[in-house]
Amino acid sequence: MKQITLLWILALITSLASAQQKINIIVLDSLTQKPIAHVNIKNGLHETVGQTGENGSVLIPVEMARGNLQCSRVGYEPSIIAALSIDGREQIIIRLLPKSIEMEEVQVNTGYHFLPKERSTGAYSIVTEKQLQERIAPNILDRLEGIAPGLQFDKRSGNSVMNIRGINSFGSGGIAPLIIVDNFPYTGEISNINPNDVESVNLLKDAAATSIWGARAGNGVLVINMKKPKARNELSFTANTSFTAKPDLRYLQEMSSTDFIAAERLLYDKGFYKPSLTGTNARLFVMSPVVTLLNQVDQKLITVAEAEEKIRSFEGLDYRDDYEKYFYRTGVNQQYNLSTGANMGALGYRVSASYDSNKGNMVGEKSERLTLTSSVKYEPNRMFRFELNSSYNNNGRMASLGVPNYPLNVGGGKASLYPYAQLADAHGNPLIIPYQYNAAFVDTVGGGRLLDWHYAPLTDISKSRSTMNNRYLSFSPTVQIRPMDGVMFALMYNYEHQANRIFGEYDVESFYVRNMVNRYTQIVGGIPRYNLPKGAIANVSNNILASHKFRIQGNVDKIIALDHQINALLGAEVTNNMTSGESRRLYGYDGIRLTQSPIDYLTRFPIYGGLASAATIPFTDGFSKGLNRFISAYMNVGYTYKSRYVLSFSTRRDASNYFGVNTNNRWKPLWSAGAAWNLQQEKWLENSDFVNALKLRMTYGHSGNSTGQVFTDVILQYATAPDTYYGKQYARIISPPNTNLKWEDVAQLNVGVDFGFFRNRLSGSVDLYRKHTTDLISTDPIDPTVGFASINRNVASIKGRGIDLQLNALILNKGFKWNSSFFVSYTKDKVEKFKGNKYTGLNYASSGGRSISPIVGYVMYPVFSYRFKGLDPKNGNPLGFTADGPSDNYSQLLKDSVEQLVYHGSGLPLGHGAWTNSFSWKGVEFSWTLSFKFSSYFMKPTIRYMDLMNNWTTHADFANRWQHIGDELTTTVPSFSYPGNQNRDNFYSYSSANVEKGELLRIQNVRLGYTVQDQKMLERLRLKRATLYVTANNLGLLWSATKSGYDPDFTYLPNARTINCGINILF
């Protein structure tokens, strides 16, 4: 009986063991032999029985492996394992073949975790390393234009200002997206990042994608992923040289010297210059050579013939020629990068060194940048991983402080220089030009006892210099612990330190020093007394940034009961950013002895020659310090069922010392929710040859914004110098208490679809979204008796909507390959509510859509103009409209409210996009990108006669002015009338006659490259790959809706053309 019982127990144990038997399935890439994660495995009943982990393996119970097993993953051809090959085996190795075109197989990096795109619900755009390397620029952001839908660059201000999906804030500091580098917000200068060290860039656009970054992500998030150790050992070298053309000053449409001289003659005959020539303050006014000659004729100092001969010699001159010859040059930028990496099992590393040398377009301008980066990982087993990323950047820049910007501002009542000026004679010798004061005054003042007060721009170039040095250090250690499969805990720390020093020195021979010394000089008994020492003047500033960030986080990524997958993270982080700065001015500076002279800052000295009232010597020393603390707690949960249905939820709470005395205002709770449906996983689509990917997404949530520096507490500023009248220290309140200030809030609804058809030969995405931004911060008028006219408050809201469309096509894929990519984005934001400062119609019309001007019911950059009726055929006056009909009552016309103005549209293009085509054949690659913008308007510059008369500010429209009856039929430019009328100029300049459409088509980028195909030659040279290339950027407009010749993208000069050649070598 005991033997029977024992046999029964053994049989039961054997049966149980058999029931618990599992098969280990390992999936590898057939080309690289690397494990593939997230491979779905289904049995013959189309039931999901498992998904491979990060090591490419999964254990499947034998009883679940019924029938044939199917393995599938985005980007790979599916594989089927016959049932007969499974029986009795404990391990099966499967190799998947990559598809001819891979869908964007994302590991989307949100800055907190990596998430396969098929399990995400948010709207993302991925910029790959290949796309980044096809653009050549020293700044990583310059390589992103025209690549991703929703990302727009506004260059009208002279700077490149990014926005993602439009504008969500009124403050200039609240427009750009949050930038993340290696999982932490980046606080250094973006120029510290070397593009050669960037692996990819992720754009997070909707609420589900951005809300994880909370109160700083209302404008979208740009995640920059730096390169890390790779599975294979490699050594690479990259070198390129760029040539940037001189700026084309002829683009600026200005009066010819002949027209300018004709205008001067007319004004002289009218007596316009008489008060400036003969008045008691004549020494303060700069006069041109033509006016001086005409005055000398009247004074019988020269003959008419002598004057006319000299004036005729001026008519063919244009000082832009001298500017381009002596101040500008072809810019040359050289970049070199050497990187190496290895993977030695548990230990892996990547280090790189980059050197940039740049000779700028301006004479005397040059810069150098040294960048060192390293990334080390140590993973002795699956339970523990340590990673350390570090970066060091040393950026130096030199420039001459004596190179004036164009147009040259000569002062003395003028804003520009007369067009026929000569900066050098025929032999290149520097010439003196009128500057700051009347030439007759400068020629005789002081009787030779003062320093030379003349100004020669070409001489002044070498008499001053500025050096800037920026040193940046960053390191980020990370410790990850995996106590079990699918569970990970991480401790992360990031430290950034940036030290910026600027030193500017004016030699004693520079005009800057000579002018200041002379102004504070007193001549007593024929002997000059120098209240300001005769020596160099130096300005020094030092700014320090120190940032500490710490994060603790737990991640879970588990498959439960085969069909259910949970990925979640929970964490908290703290940030402490401290900035400090100091500035000093050193008078009588001696750079050899490193000494300076003592200065009397309290005495009010008379200014020589009565050029101004008595004044103290400028004291510019100062100190500053700032502290920004940020704390957050966050949670993100994602759930996937049968790899088809995805749900996501994110919640976060942020607090900052900048906001809210009240707890409800200091803390900002934010959340998002999303859902996605992977239709290609459905049984009725999974075997379709036509549909390879089809995913529907929808998200809604809230993120925040802080619009730059705002304060809730009273800010008191202490003066660094005593009061000039009483000699006492003093302070002033620069920011009143603002206890109710709170975060701006951006709510966004996004509906999207991702697709791939015809074996992914056609793929892309479409996203429709609506935004509602509330609690916007803007200046709000308050009772001025409290000591302030306005205060920052939450006074506005914006509503917006838009669409992003991305299409990718592989048109040919044989020996000759042709890839095409197209995207278009359209965003329209309107002000829903605004209780801040309101202005006159003239303010809105004069802005020309170049600045944010909030008006309820209109876009953020509205273009308004006065209604233009044409020119009066009797006198060429511009005509507008009043209630009584056409009118030239300009003071009345300018009083029009904004409701009476013509509204054209947005100054910032509502739509933008790009079309890129790339072709390859036997190692030869050719690509080009056309970018376009639409649905925008701009106000072009034109002639303003009062500015011409008073400031020498000119425009070529002067040649097209009305001069005779009938000209009104062919021109809109008013007649040149005397005396001038500022209201007349304002009306015409800001009228609809000068508003044009801003649509354009631009050749953004062209690239030609060759990758060596001769493997024997590569082996002889011990190379794995070698590529030579030539690129051209900023090639200009292919088409524009404007007829004026202006580039709507730029208010001043367009970006110059750049030609680049380079080589990439992989050893």
Sequence and secondary structure as in RCSB ss.txt:
>XXXX:A:sequence
MKQITLLWILALITSLASAQQKINIIVLDSLTQKPIAHVNIKNGLHETVGQTGENGSVLIPVEMARGNLQCSRVG
YEPSIIAALSIDGREQIIIRLLPKSIEMEEVQVNTGYHFLPKERSTGAYSIVTEKQLQERIAPNILDRLEGIAPG
LQFDKRSGNSVMNIRGINSFGSGGIAPLIIVDNFPYTGEISNINPNDVESVNLLKDAAATSIWGARAGNGVLVIN
MKKPKARNELSFTANTSFTAKPDLRYLQEMSSTDFIAAERLLYDKGFYKPSLTGTNARLFVMSPVVTLLNQVDQK
LITVAEAEEKIRSFEGLDYRDDYEKYFYRTGVNQQYNLSTGANMGALGYRVSASYDSNKGNMVGEKSERLTLTSS
VKYEPNRMFRFELNSSYNNNGRMASLGVPNYPLNVGGGKASLYPYAQLADAHGNPLIIPYQYNAAFVDTVGGGRL
LDWHYAPLTDISKSRSTMNNRYLSFSPTVQIRPMDGVMFALMYNYEHQANRIFGEYDVESFYVRNMVNRYTQIVG
GIPRYNLPKGAIANVSNNILASHKFRIQGNVDKIIALDHQINALLGAEVTNNMTSGESRRLYGYDGIRLTQSPID
YLTRFPIYGGLASAATIPFTDGFSKGLNRFISAYMNVGYTYKSRYVLSFSTRRDASNYFGVNTNNRWKPLWSAGA
AWNLQQEKWLENSDFVNALKLRMTYGHSGNSTGQVFTDVILQYATAPDTYYGKQYARIISPPNTNLKWEDVAQLN
VGVDFGFFRNRLSGSVDLYRKHTTDLISTDPIDPTVGFASINRNVASIKGRGIDLQLNALILNKGFKWNSSFFVS
YTKDKVEKFKGNKYTGLNYASSGGRSISPIVGYVMYPVFSYRFKGLDPKNGNPLGFTADGPSDNYSQLLKDSVEQ
LVYHGSGLPLGHGAWTNSFSWKGVEFSWTLSFKFSSYFMKPTIRYMDLMNNWTTHADFANRWQHIGDELTTTVPS
FSYPGNQNRDNFYSYSSANVEKGELLRIQNVRLGYTVQDQKMLERLRLKRATLYVTANNLGLLWSATKSGYDPDF
TYLPNARTINCGINILF
>XXXX:A:secstr
 HHHHHHHHHHHHHHHHHHT EEEEEEEETTT  B SS EEE TTS EEEE  TTSEEEEEGGG  S EEEE TT
B  EEE GGGTTT SEEEEEE B SS     EEE SS EEEGGG  S EEEE HHHHHTS  SSGGGG TTTSTT
EEEE TTSS EEEESS   SSGGGSS EEEETTEE  S GGGS GGGEEEEEEE SHHHHGGGGGG TT EEEEE
E    SS EEEEEEEEEEE    GGGS    HHHHHHHHHHHHHTTTTHHHHHSTTGGG    HHHHHHHHHHTT
SS HHHHHHHHHHHTT  HHHHIIIIIB  EEEEEEEEEEEEEETTEEEEEEEEEEEEE SBTT EEEEEEEEEE
EEEEEETTEEEEEEEEEEEEEEEE TT   SS   BTTBSS  TT  SB TT  B  B  SS HHHHHHGGGG S
    B HHHHGGGEEEEEEEEEEEEEEEEEEEEETTEEEEEEEEEEEEEEEEEEEE TTSHHHHHHHHHTEEEET
TEEEESS SSEEEEEEEEEEEEEEEEEEEEEEEEETTTEEEEEEEEEEEEEEEEEEEEEEEEEEBTTTTB     
 SS B  GGGSS  B      EEEEEEEEEEEEEEEEEEEETTTEEEEEEEEEEEETTS SSHHHHEEEEEEEEE
EEEGGGSTTTTT SSEEEEEEEEEEEEEEE  S   SS EEEE SS  TTT    EEEEE   TT   EEEEEEE
EEEEEEETTTTEEEEEEEEEEEEEEEEEEEE  GGGT SEEEEEEEEEEEEEEEEEEEEEEEESSEEEEEEEEEE
EEEEEEEEE S    HHHHHHHTTSS    TTS SSEEEEB   EE TTT  EEEEETTEEE  HHHHTT  GGG
SEEEEESS SEEEEEEEEEEETTEEEEEEEEEEES EEE     HHHHHHH    GGGGGS  STTGGGT     
  SS  HHHHHHHHTBGGGEEE  EEEEEEEEEEEE   HHHHHHTT SEEEEEEEEEEEEEEEES SS   TT 
SS     EEEEEEEEE 
